[in-house]
Amino acid sequence: MLEGDIGLEGLSPKEAPAAQAAGAVDAEGAPPGRPGAQAAAMRVNEKYSTLPAEDRSVHIINICAIEDIGYLPSEGTLLNSLSVDPDAECKHGLYLRDGRRKVDYILVYHPKRPSGSRTLARRVQHSDAAPAARGTREEYEGNLLEAGLELERDEETKIHGVGFVKIHAPWNVLCREAEFLKLKMPTKKLYHINETRGLLKKINSVLQKITDPIQPKVAGHRPQTTKRLSYPFSREKQHLFDLSDKDSFFDSKTRSTIVYEILKRTTCTKAKYSMGITSLLANGVYSAAYPLHDGDYEGENVEFNDRKLLYQEWASYGVFYKYQPIDLVRKYFGEKIGLYFAWLGVYTQMLIPASVVGIIVFLYGCATVDENIPSMEMCDQRHNITMCPLCDKTCSYWKMSSACATARASHLFDNPATVFFSVFMALWAATFMEHWKRKQMRLNYRWDLTGFEEEEEAVKDHPRAEYEARVLEKSLRKESKSKETDKVKLTWRDRFPAYVTNLVSIVFMIAVTFAIVLGVIIYRISTAAALAMNSSPSVRSNIRVTVTATAVIINLVVIILLDEVYGCIARWLTKIEVPKTEKSFEERLIFKAFLLKFVNSYTPIFYVAFFKGRFVGRPGDYVYIFRSFRMEECAPGGCLMELCIQLSIIMLGKQLIQNNLFEIGIPKMKKFIRYLRLRRQSPPDHDEYGKKRQRYEADYTLEPFAGLTPEYMEMIIQFGFVTLFVASFPLAPLFALLNNIIEIRLDAKKFVTELRRPVAVRAKDIGIWYNILRGVGKLAVIINAFVISFTSDFIPRLVYLYMYSQNGTMHGFVNHTLSSFNVSDFQNGTAPNDPLDLGYEVQICRYKDYREPPWSEHKYDISKDFWAVLAARLAFVIVFQNLVMFMSDFVDWVIPDIPKDISQQIHKEKVLMVELFMREEQGRKRLLGTWMEKDRKKDEPCNSHGPQAGLDSPEYPGGAL
């Protein structure tokens, strides 16, 4: 046994100091001549132990930890200096000082801080003074010892002013908690997985050979032919499990999960209310709590570990073309993070066919641009179509042929193939959702998560620290009436002010978004009028492009800034609601953040798609805002080209700046700031700081894990760009695919190298995000129907072709969509200042609308052509929406949620489990029968031997069932 450790087998913290003060401690952990202490130790050991007495390992609690908790005199700290080389014996901080017991969790605190700076109890005016942080830590760590954990304290670290508590969970505690959490563990029973036969087997073997270069070099990544039967761990059925190597039976992910569960439910009551680790962190009693990474991920002399393997085969940009080692990600980070990366991989994979079809549609538009009759007519200068001014006074008349480039570019995205692509993408979204559900079921089967819902109900979430503090405040207000505070809970009346604040704040922020969009509209109108006064012909000819590009860049900057602001506001609004559990908090936060970011990201695009050019009025009767600014019009070729520019710049800008530069730059900047802060806090001897730090010290300098909400959110917003307005930008899936290839490795590198290791969380699906995806997919069908019908010229062209065309071609379509205006009907002060800018006097100018000509009896009234086109537009929306919805539901119905082979394997597992227990039951009955037969032959009374004695006898090999 190392110096600095003392053997106290099973002694509670209350019994430990008595045993220590009595004198020497023998090898069994009790002082000689003290049978009472020995009996107490045996009683505590019986409480926590799961193995027979002869197999029980001696509990070892570090004497330093006991002293720090307040059970030993301060002289005990001298024993720390007697331990063996502190930088070598604990294997770089992954083990306790004995080099054998793994560090499963780390608690970080500031030893010299007198008390928590943000204690929740301090906010309660009627409570006693909040306890000092040290006293709270003493009680809490004492309770951890009583729960069976082993602690070791380290205050002599290379990080000045920071202390660490290393926590180790011994075997008996792991067994107890695994049984409580119903963790499914692999048994000794192996069974063969049903393999495909015939043609499918040959196809699979060929595909495996083809995909071999893009498979990660990770053990167990290949499809397995056998699988171990899994069963919820039970101490009474330990003989079912392979316990030949107890050190690796519970991996590091499982061990840290078990310790975290103990930390959450272990409480201290010095602050008049129960505080678990979440409350202690919120109070500042501890500054951090995290499990350790497996080791370093780079370096020649680094011992090989899962983190290094993930860095080489997953988190490196050089392996961007390979599949993800999802099983290893799950093994290291847990099911919840594993499901995120599995979903991201499926989404990226499904973008490949969408990108191919989008490229084909775009190439079709490029190939047919010279055959498009409407754009050819617009570019033909012989038509000499004079258009009405785009603004009052400063703008003059202009030739339609000057918009030739815009018209030709519009055809690239506004052609018959666009309708097909919209239908394809709606079906693609439905197929993607079904494919993910099937993939999710395969992962649930592989990761032994089938039947997990019942376990979730059994193990409820612990209340959040803020909820407990609010309950405390409420209970203290009622203390004079009733002493029972356990039944106090927050009702809707307590949360009503927060609900009102949420509603008002969300409405206000949506109004702010609309106001900013209106401000950009005013900028576009005023800038266009200012540029029209420029004397340079080149400037005047590029007014529309200049205004559109600059306005979109302004929109992009505003969207990126407001995204960050709205994310913080959504978190604050959720906090003041005080949800009870972390799951409830996360769902409410996701809903608010998604609502605000959805409105922020898509409002400028919605404006261009559905509002721009719709409420302009007509020459002589324009619609004005603020009495001087005229509503802007669409280009002669329609607003679809401008919608494409808006969508592409915002989508690419968000992906490049927000998703990539921010994700790379901000963590590195935070890491550099933490490095400078730690250097400033460290002693002047920089050589001491430069020495190799322990694992827990290195992990402390990493960024804390903040959840998966930001990761999912950026992908959901991208999914909206890909599906909602895909009719205007068929290359959106391609750009999303290129971004996601980088995004996967970027997120992987962040998780492996930049973040502290998160606590593994079990989950069988992606939660509320799936419902959001389905909602976006349904909304995409409706929006694309309206984009094709109202934003593009697809419907007016069909109406003209089948109702008004003289020869069954599109010749004359441009002239048909333009109305005439007599310039003498301009309102006073709105006519162009330079009416002869084109070199001739203009009597009649044209504008895009369906109205009666000035020589008609009902001049400038809406013509019957408008109503015919409107009826066709609405009919198309109804037919398109219902047809695509039906096809999507048909795809949903045809593709089963659970793959047939997986359902067969799940059934097979249940049958094998029943057979296994039936065989054991029969074996037990035979054993009992043999024993009773021997008993009768010996003519011994049966009363002296019960069935339980037979179960406990050494003749029964399996132990009690």
C-alpha positions, 0 to 999 in steps of 0.5 A: 500500500502506498504512503498517503493511503490508508486501508479502511474497508467499507468504513463510513466517514463517521467511522473512519476517524474513530478507527484512525484515532484508535491507533494502527490499522491492520491489513483488513482495515480495522485496528487490532483488538477492535471487533466493534469497528471490524463489525461496523466495517463488515456491515458497511461492506455488506451494504455496498458489496456484490461479491462473495466475502472472499472476493471482496477487494479492500476499499482504499480511500486516500488519506489526503481526501479524508483530511480535506473533508475534515475527518483528520487533523491537518498534519495528515497533508504531510503524507502527500509528500511521501507518495511516489513521484507524483508525475509518474505514478498516476500515469499522467493523471488517468489513475489515482496515486496507486497507479491502479484505480482509474480516475472516473470523474473530476471535480474542480474548485478554487481552494482560496475562494471563501464561499460561492460567489453566486450561491442560490441560497444567498438570493433567499432573504429569509434564509440563514447565511449561506454556508462556506464553500469549503464546509459544503464541499466537506459534507458533499464529499463525505456523502460521496464516500458514504455512497461508496466512491473513492476520492483523492484531492490534488491542490498542488497543481500546475494551475495556480489557485485550482484544486482537483478532486479525483473520483474513482468508482470501485467495482461494487459501486459500478455493479450497484449503479449499473443495476439501478440504471438498468444498463444493458451489458453483453452476456457470455451468450453469442448468437449468429446474426441472420445473413443475407443469402443468394444475390443480395449476399453477392451484391453486399460482398461486391459493395464491401470490396468497392467501399473498402478504401473509404472504410475507417480502419477501426476494429468492429466497423465491418458488419458482424456475423455474431453478436452477444446477447445483452441483458440489463445488468444484475448483481444476482445474475453476474454469472451470465456476464463475462467478468474475466476482465473486470477493468474493461467490463465497464468502459470509461464512458459507462463509468463516468455516466455511473459516477455522474448519476451518483453526483447528481443524486448525492446531496448536502443539506447545509444550505437548508435544501438539498444540493446535488452537483448541478446546484453546487456548480451553479452556486460556485462551490465547484467551478467544473465537473467533467470526465477525463479524455482517454489520453493525448491524441497526438505525439509519437510516444503517446499510448494508443487510446480511443481518443487518438484513434478517433483523431486519426480516423474521424477528426482529421480533414485527411479522411474526409472521404471515409465513413464515420466510425459511428460505433466508436463515436458512441463508445467514446461520447455516448448514444446522444452524440453518436446519434447526432453524427449518425444523423449528420452522416445520413443527411450528408449522404442523402444530399449526394443524389439531390446534388446530382439532380440539382446539377442536371437541372442547372445544366438543362437550364444552361443548355436551353438558354439560347432556345428560350423564346421569352428571353430572346424577345427581351434581348432583341433590340428590334422590338424597341420596347420602352419601359416606364421609369423605376422611380419618380423624377430622377429615373428616366425611361429605359429599354427592355433590352438593357435587362437582357442579361438578367432575363437570360440568367433567370432561365437558368433557374426558371424553366420546366425542369424546376417544377420536376426538381421541386417534386423530386426534393419533396419526395427526397425529404420524405425518403430522407426521413424514412431512411433515417428512421430505419438507420435509427432502428439499426443503431438502436439494435446494435447499441442495445437500446431497444426497449429504452423508453421504459427505462427512461420512465423508470429513471426520472431526470433530476430537478435543475438547480434553478428549479430547486432554488425557486422551490426553496424560495417558495417553501421559505415563504410558506415556512410559517404555515407549514414545515413540509417543503418537499411537496412544494412545487412551482405552478403556472401562477409562479411562472405566469410573469415569465410566460408573459415576458416570453410572449412579449419578448418573442413578439418584440424580437420578431417585430425587430426582424421585420423592422430591419427588413423594412429598413433594408427595403428603404435602403434599396429604394433610396440607393436605386434612386440615388444611383439613377442620378449618376452621370455614368451610364455604366453605373445606371445600367448596373443599378439593379445588380448593385442594389441587390448585392449590397442589400443582400450583404447587409441582410447577411451581416444582420442575420449573423449578428441577430442569430447570436443575439437571439440564441442568448435571448432564447436561453435567458427566456427559457431560464426565467421559465425555470423548467423542472428538468434538463429535458424540459429546459432543452425542448423549450430552448430549442423551440424558442431558438428555432422560432427566432432563428427561422424568422431571422434567416428566412424573412428577407427571402420571404419578402423577395419571394412573395411580397416584392413587386406585389403591391407596387401599384401602377404608373400614375398610381404608385404605392408609397411608404413614408410618402416619398419612397415608392415600393420597388418592382421586380425585374422584367424577367421576374423576381426569381433571379433576385430570389436566387441571388438572395438565397445563395449569398445568405446560405453560402455566407452563413455556412462560410462565416457562421458555421465554419469561421466562427466554429474554428476561430471562436474556440481557438480564441477562447482557448488562447485567452484561457491560456493567457489567463492561466499563464498569468495566474501561474507562478513566475517560474515558467519552466514549471508551467511548461512541464507535462500537465496531468490529464485532468489539468489539460482537460480543465483548459478545454472548452466546456461542452455546451450541448448539441443544440447549436450543432443541430440548429445550424443543420436544420436551418441549412435543411430549410435552405435546401428544401424551402426555396429549392425551386429558385436555387437547384444548386443548394443541395450541392453547396450544402453537401460541400459544407457538410463534408467539412462540417462533419470533420470540423465538429469531430475535431472540436469534440476530440480536441477542443472540448472537455469530454461530455458526460455520455447520455443514453438516447434512442432518437434525436428527439424534438429535432425529428418533429422539426424536420418533418414540419420543415419538410411539409412546409417546403411543399407549400412554399415551393408550390407558391414559389413556382406559381407566384414567383416564377413565370411558369404558370403565366407561360402555360396560360399563354401557351394554351389560351392566347398563343396564335401558333402554339409557341411562346412568341409574343409572350413578353408583349402579352405580360406588359401593359401600356401607360400614357405618360400624360397620366403621370401625377404632378411631380412624378414624371421624369426630369429628363424625358428625352434621355433615350433620344426621343419623346415617349408617349406610351411606356410599358410596365409589367402587369395585366391591366387595360390599356389607356385607350380602353373604356376602363383604362388601367383596370385589372384585365380578365387575363389577370384573373385567368392567370390567378385562377391557374396559379391557385389551381396549380398550388392546390394540385401540386400540394396535394399531389406531392403530399400524397406521394410523400405519404405513399413513400412513408407508407411503402418504406417500413420504419423498422427493417425486416431483418432488424425486427427478426433479430429483436424477436430472435434475441427475446426467444434466446433470452427466454431459452437461456432462463428456461435452461437455467431454471431447469438446471436449478430444479435438477440441482434441487431435486438431486439435493432433496434426493440425497437428503431423503437417503440420509434420512435427515429432517427437511426442516434443517435444510431449506431451498435457500441453503441449496442455492447458497451451497457451493454445489450450485455453480451459478450462484443465486438467481 
